Amino acid sequence: MNYRLLVDLEAIEVLDSIPKRSRTRLLNHFANLRLNPDRFSDYHEYDKIGRRTEISVFCGYSIHFWIDFPDRHVKVLAIKPADR
């Protein structure tokens, strides 16, 4: 079953600032996250409230996302350079 993909406005601003080729690759990766988010998590951390946040490293960026199982959402919270 597919998830609905939701992207934070700050993450969209990062997408707008990167080269088109990388942006296209990241958007394709987001589509894969939507189909099967568990498969693309490289590691995880916990946010301020203790919620598990998944991190996928792809195309030089770390994509921080939360899988909201009850609502069937994948929520992209942040996109950061992978070296941070």
C-alpha positions, 0 to 999 in steps of 0.5 A: 500500500502506498503512503502519502508523501508530505514535504516540509516547506523548509525542505522544499526551499532546499530542493529549490536551491540545489542543481536541477539534476540532483533535485530530480534524483531526490524527487525520484527517491522521494517517490520510492520512499512513498512506495516503501519507506522502511526499505530506504532508511539508512539509520535513525535518530529520535527527535525532541519528543522521542519520535523515531526519525528515519534518515536516508542518505542519497545523492549527497544529502541526508533526508530526514523523514518520519513514517506516520503508520496510522495515517499512511504518511511519509513526512519529509522533515529536512534535507541536509548535506550528508556531511553534517 
